């Protein structure tokens, strides 16, 4: 096994034990701030990976690059506004992955510049890890925004959808979940998700233009 594959495996393990708990913690934290203390009582207001890892989601993430954590349970009755509370709590997870990706891109740009200046191989591999970490976090954010159960996008969609559509999705959530898993494992989602991920990476690269300016000033 070459060094690149070893690093890819390492990054996926970091995602499973760091980014996934951070994602689920973001759900729990936002629900708590919006008035629902259910996640706190269930021990989800923590970054402990054991509280958030879903076995099937972790396996899918490891082998496909896309996956999920253990869903955070909320009691929407405790939200002041039911629909907006659910939507904001759901959106917090993907947003947390985008924040991690954004920070990773900033770090990888500095690491790449240092590697080009010093030529130290360890800096190259550190840059590679941050680059990979950013891509996987973007993929997780996009995957979780798919508007079908049990993904976060379904709760965000519910904010805009009609009661009739909500009822249909709730009645068929089991079959929808099975179909989603099949599409994910078969690789059918890889092409559209990778395309969107590349577009998002391009956007983040442009938004961090100021990092390039700082690097040029230092060099």
N, C-alpha and C positions, 0 to 999 in steps of 0.2 A: 504494500500500500504506500503510495507516494505521499509526500508531505502535504500537498494541496488537499487530498482526500481526508487526511487526518485532521487538518484544520477545519474543513467543512463539517466533519462530524463534531468536532469540538464546539464550533459555533452553534450548531443545532442543539447541542446539550446545554449551552449557555442560554439559548432562547427558551428551552423547555424549563430550565430551573431559575431563570431570571426574568426574561421578558414576559412569559406567560403569567407568572405570579404578579408581576407589575400590572399587567392588563386586567387581571381579575381584581386585584386590589383597587384599581381605579374605579371599577364598577362599585365595589363595596364602599369606598370612600365617598363617591358622589351620592350614592343612596343615603348614606349616613348624614351627609351635609344637607340633603333635601328633606330630611325628617324621618327616614326609615332606619331604625336601629336593628332590623332583622339580621343584616350581614354581620354586625358586631356581635350579636348574641350567638350566631352560628360559627364564630371564630374566623370569619373571612376578612376582617379588617387587619390583615397582617401580610407581610411579604414572605412568610414561610412557604416554600414550594409545596410542602406536603398538604397544605390546606387548599391548594388550587389546581394541582395537576390532575387531568383526566387521562386515564390510561390510553383509551382509543385515540383521543385527540393528540396525545404525545407521540403515539406510534405513527399516526398520519403525518404529523409535523416532521418527524425524523426521516421518513421515507419519501415524502412528497414536497416538504418545505411549507406546507399549509396545514394548520390544525387548530385546536381550540383547548381551552382549559375547562375546569369544572364550573358550570354556570353558577353565578351568584344569585341566590334566591332573594327576592324583595317582596315587600307587602305594599302594593300600590295604594292601598287604602290610607296609608300614613303620609302619602304625598299630598301636598296642598293642591296641586293640579295633577290629576292622574296621568294624562297623556304626555304632558311635557316632562313630568318627573320620570316616567318610564323611558322616554326618548333620550333625555339627558344622561340618565344612568347608563343606558346602552351605548351611547356615543362616547362615553368616557374611556371605554376599553380601547377602541381603535385609535382614539386621539393619543392615548398613552404610548401606543406603538409608533405613531408618527413622531411624537416628541423624542423617543429613543432613536429613531432613524435620523432625525434632524441633527441631534447631538453627535451621532456616529459619523455623519458626513463631515461635520466640522472637524472632528478628531482625525478622520482618515485623510483629509486634505493636508493637515499639518504633518502627519506621519509620512505621507507621500513626498512632501517637500523636503523633509529631513532625510529621507532615504536617497532622494536624488542628489542632495548636497553631500551627504556623508558616505553613501554607498554601503551602509551596513545592512546585511541580509536580514537581521532580526527586525529592523524597521520596516522592511518590505512585507514580511509576514504579519507584522502588527497592523500595517495598513490593510492588508488583504482581509484580516479578521474583521476589522471595523467596516470595511466595504461590504463584506458578506452579511455582517450583523445588520447593517442598514437595509440591505435588500430584503432579508427575511422579515424584518419588522414591517417594512412596507407591504410585503405580501400578506402578512397576518392582518394588517389593518384593512386591506382591500378585501380579503377573504371574509373577514367578519362583518363587513358592510354589505355582503350579499343579503338581500331582503327575504330570506327564508328561514324558518325555524330549524335549528335552535340558535342561529347566529344573531349577532347584535342588530344587523340590518333589519330583521323582522320587527323588532321593537321600535326602531326608528321609523319604519314604514307605517306602523300602527298609528303614529301621530298624525299622519296625513290620510290614511285610508278610511274607508267607510265601515260601519258595523257589519255589513253584509260580507265584505271581504275578510274582515277579522274572523267572523264565524266560520267561513270556508277554510281559512288557514288553520284555525284551531282544530277543526274537525278532521283535517287531513295532515296534521303535523307529523304523525308517525311515518306515513308514506313519503312525505317531503324529506324527512330526515334520512330515510333509507336511500332515496334517489340522490340526495346530496352526497352521501358517503360513497355511493357507487361512482358518481361523476368524479369525485376527488381521487379515489383510489385508481380509477381507470386512466387518469391523466387528462380527461376531457376538459378540465378547467384550467390546465396549465397554460395553454396558449393565450386565452384572453386575459388571465390574471398576470401573466408575465408581461404582456403588452402594456397593461395599465400600470404595472410596477415600473417598467422602464420609463413611461411617461412621467410618473410621479418622481422618479429619481432625477430626471431631467429638470423638473420644476424645482426640486430641492437644491440641485446643483446651481441653478440660477439664483435662487433666493439666498444662497450662501456666497454670493459673489464677493462680499466684503472680506471673507476669509482669504480669497485669492489676492485681494489688494493688500491685506496685512502681510501676507507671505512675501509679496513682491517688495514691500517696504523693508522687511527684515533682511531679505536676500540682497 
